[in-house]
Structures are given as structure tokens and as C-alpha cells.
Amino acid sequence: MTHELTASRLASASSKVTASGGWWRDAVIYQVYVRSFADSDGDGVGDLQGVRARLPHLARLGVDAVWLTPFYVSPQADGGYDVADYRAVDPLFGDLSDADELVRAAHALGLRVIVDVVPNHTSERHAWFREALAHPAGEARARYHFRPGRGPGGERPPNDWESVFGGPAWTRTPDGAWYLHLFAPEQPDLNWEHPEVAEEFASVLRFWLDLGVDGFRIDVAHGMVKAPGLPDIGRGAQATLIGTEPLPFFDQDGVHAIHRSWRRLLDSYEGPRIGVAEAWAPTSERLALYVRPDELHQAFNFRFLNCPWDTRAMRTVIDESLAATASVGAPTTWVLSNHDVVRHVTRYGGGAQGLARARAAALLMLALPGSAYLYQGEELGLPEVADLPDAVRQDPAFLRSAGQDGLRDGCRIPLPWSGERPPYGFGPAGSWLPQPADWAPLSVAAQTGDPHSTLELYRAALELRRALPGLGSPDAGPLTWLPAPEGVLLFTRPGFACTLNSRSEPLELASPGRPVLSSAPAETDGRTVLLPADACTWWAL
């Protein structure tokens, strides 16, 4: 039994109960990395017209919303997360009319649109920062974190903070002052204690809400406020501490006042419009603070993404995540990959085993109560591309660490749509990062109609998620764990059960119900089931 048997029958026989608390509570949201999604003009870089042309793929896939990575005017020092103008589209991606037409086209297909906003830092070429550099004694510097250095002549940075991309988090200007950048030097951090910063971003949000977007993914939502006095940390390798230990530059309590003000702004629009926090916090309880009733609607659950292929660890993360968000009445989010991490096919071992585990993990994720995020290409089973030549890599983390880290380029390879050779229908010409020569079987066209393909598995899963009331919605009823052998997860929700076998060999169990979908063929006689190795199966009760 695989996924070709029952999706359409169940979809026609049942209708999904809509969560009363808002569309986002059980939404499946698809991340589009704009540079790598689809190229309309042949320059090798994805753009907004390319995204618009491929929206029918997302509608057919069955997602509820599209999240677009930054397409604003930017020098592209960090893939567009260094913004020079928050109200304009970079010519690399099109113009403002393309953004407007994309939003309208998405809405016509029943898809909502979420855009990135980057409030922790600007580009060094932003008008504010250019003014700050040009006028050392002026008020413009107060919008950023400029400080004198330490030691003789101020030759050492103001504190020991490190950039997430490696090296010190401070760069010295020609006049001798230092400015803070928690990421690349081209991304100076804003000072959110300055009132003009808050006023400017409220205006930016209104600009895009007026254009019709349905919400914002807030980049580094945990980073805008720094501890008073910018104290030393006293140890190195600080990037490894993010999300595990308190840090004076992340997850400070002051960020919540900002998010509460944004929630009030979002609620002033018809919609509803939502805010999604990209927030790293040391505990699930700290993360839940971002989604209190008067703050943001969702926060990414990176603990689930980072969970190893181990059922004990998975169950712990699931339980703790659900408990933390339930304490504030918010839905949990689940995500397996994004544009900043190694694709989960590769994280789970790569090759046939990695793909089997990735397919199973996708079904597990889509069975859990709450909202799920899909990263472009995971529905195709794309692996990480780890053998890119150094000469083509563009990730600032790679460039700043002397080649020790280039993993983000490997998950950003442009998508294969059709054809037997690169660029696989990505655009009229080549692609900004080279695509592997063996990706033809992974393209959308090659997988469409193949009942055993990863693409058709995702399509069937999303169709069933809409059809079965016990799937997805956090308001449909509790998740109940049932006894299961070591290495197996078994839980039920109203009218539904899910089994995950993480073992490397098949395992026989009593059938918990009627099988409706499996990531690998599951043999059952109605009384018992032979669960495949590294596989997940859904059951109707």
C-alpha cells in the first residue's frame, strides 16, 4: 500500500474542519527562495515573474500560503538580507508592479503571501548608514550601534561579541569608531532604542500590507534589542550557543514590546494578517513568549528541525513544543528544512536511506497538530549539493571563514522543473549556482504522475490533510501516544493514527486502523501490518 490509493476518495468523502482561531493555525506554508525558484528573463537568477508563473505548481501541491525571501533593493551581500531600500524591488527580481501582480495572482489561486522583513540590520548602502558614515558627529549614528574601541588608540573592538558568520561582530570606520554587525560587515545592526527606527519599520509594514500581503516572516526576530551596556560574553564560538544559552545580543526581553506593537498594527488590517518569528531561544518556554496572544501568530520551531533521527528525541521535542505553545494558546509550527540549513535528505544520511527517512519525516510533520513549513524542493526529495566548487560559492559564511562553511549554498541550488539537463527548465539560460548533472529524475515534470515519487507523496499528504479532520488542526483534539516498540512512534488524533518506524528493518505490529498513506509500501492483512524500515504510515480510525 502506497499513497496512490485513497487520497482523492477521502477528500471527496470528507471535508476539513476549519480552525476557528485563524487560517494560520494549521496552514501549510511553502518557502520560496526567490533567487532559486524560477527565472523569467534568462539572467540565471530567479525573479518575481518567475515565481508568479510557477504559482500553479504550489496550488496543485496543496499549500495554503507562500513565503517569499527578500526581493528588496540590496547589494546582495547576504542573499538580499542586507536591505538598502525596504519599499522597492531590486531590479534583479523585477519591479513593484511585479510584486503587486504576484500577490494578486496568488490570491486568485487561493494562496496567501507572506514576505520577509529584516528589522535587525540594514545594508551598509542604506541611506541611513551612508549618512552615518558621512557625518561622524551627527545624529544619524544613533540609529546604529557605534562605539569607541578599547585599548590604546581604541584599536580593539568595544566587546568580545562574534559575528554569526565568523570573526568579530565589529568593524572599524576610517574615523576610528566601531559599528556592530551580528552578521556580515555589510549588515550594520540597527539601534531599536532610537524612536525613528520603530517609526520607520511601522511605515514599511503598512506599505506592504497596503499592497495586499498577508503577513511577514520576521528575520532575526529575537535580535533587535541588546543587553544594556553591551557586556562581554567571556567565551568564543558564540554561534554554537545560539538557541542553547542566554546571550546578551539575542532573545532579550525588550524585543517583545516591539512585537506587541506590530501585532496591534497587523490587527488593524482586515485579513487577518500574521507575523511569524524567526526566533532562536534557549528553551521552548522562552520561544513561546513570542506567540503570546498579544504578540506574533507563529514562531519557527527549530528544535524539531534540529532533532536527530531518533524516536525518543522526536517525542521529547514534540511533547515539549506542544506544551509550551499550549500554555499561551498558540499553535506549534513544524519545519524540516530552510534556506539556512543542510537539506534533511542529507542530514538523515543521504542516498536512498536519507530519502526514505526524509519522506517519513515529512509525513510525521504533516500529521502533527499545528502549522507546517515546507522549503522549496523538499517536495522533490532534493539532497544537499555538497560538492560545489569554491569559485561559485556566494555564502558570506563561507567567504568569511576561509572555506570552512559553505553549507547554505548547497541548499539554495535552483529548482529542476523539467528536461534532461541543466538548467532543467529553471529559466531560458543557466543558473546562478550550478545544478547537478543527475537531477533530471528529480524534476517536477519527471515526478508528476509517478505514484511512487516524492512529489506525489507530498501532493497526496496535503490532500489528505485537508480531508481528515484529525490532521493538522490544533483545535481538532489531543494527540495521544500509544505504547509502541523501541524505535517506533504511534499516536492518535480524532479519527486518525500515525506510525513511524525509525528502525533499519521492518517491524510487525497490530494494525491501528485502515491504512490511507505510507511513505513506503506497508503490507497489512487488516489485523497486522509489516511497517517498512525508515517509514511513516497514516491510518484512518
Secondary structure as UniProt FT lines:
FT   TURN            3..4
FT   HELIX           7..13
FT   TURN            20..21
FT   HELIX           23..26
FT   STRAND          28..32
FT   HELIX           34..36
FT   HELIX           48..61
FT   STRAND          65..68
FT   STRAND          72..73
FT   TURN            77..80
FT   STRAND          85..89
FT   TURN            91..93
FT   HELIX           96..108
FT   TURN            109..110
FT   STRAND          112..117
FT   TURN            124..125
FT   HELIX           127..134
FT   TURN            136..137
FT   HELIX           139..143
FT   STRAND          146..147
FT   HELIX           152..154
FT   TURN            164..165
FT   STRAND          170..172
FT   TURN            174..175
FT   STRAND          178..180
FT   TURN            185..186
FT   STRAND          189..190
FT   TURN            192..193
FT   HELIX           195..211
FT   STRAND          215..218
FT   TURN            219..222
FT   TURN            228..229
FT   HELIX           238..241
FT   TURN            242..244
FT   TURN            248..249
FT   TURN            253..254
FT   HELIX           255..267
FT   STRAND          274..277
FT   HELIX           284..288
FT   HELIX           289..291
FT   TURN            293..294
FT   STRAND          298..299
FT   HELIX           302..305
FT   HELIX           311..326
FT   TURN            327..329
FT   STRAND          333..335
FT   TURN            339..340
FT   HELIX           344..347
FT   TURN            348..349
FT   HELIX           351..367
FT   STRAND          371..375
FT   TURN            376..377
FT   HELIX           378..380
FT   HELIX           390..392
FT   HELIX           396..400
FT   TURN            401..403
FT   HELIX           407..410
FT   TURN            422..425
FT   TURN            437..438
FT   HELIX           440..442
FT   HELIX           444..447
FT   TURN            448..449
FT   TURN            451..452
FT   HELIX           454..467
FT   TURN            469..470
FT   TURN            474..475
FT   STRAND          480..481
FT   TURN            486..487
FT   STRAND          488..493
FT   TURN            494..495
FT   STRAND          496..501
FT   STRAND          507..510
FT   STRAND          514..518
FT   STRAND          523..524
FT   STRAND          528..531
FT   TURN            533..534
FT   STRAND          535..540
//
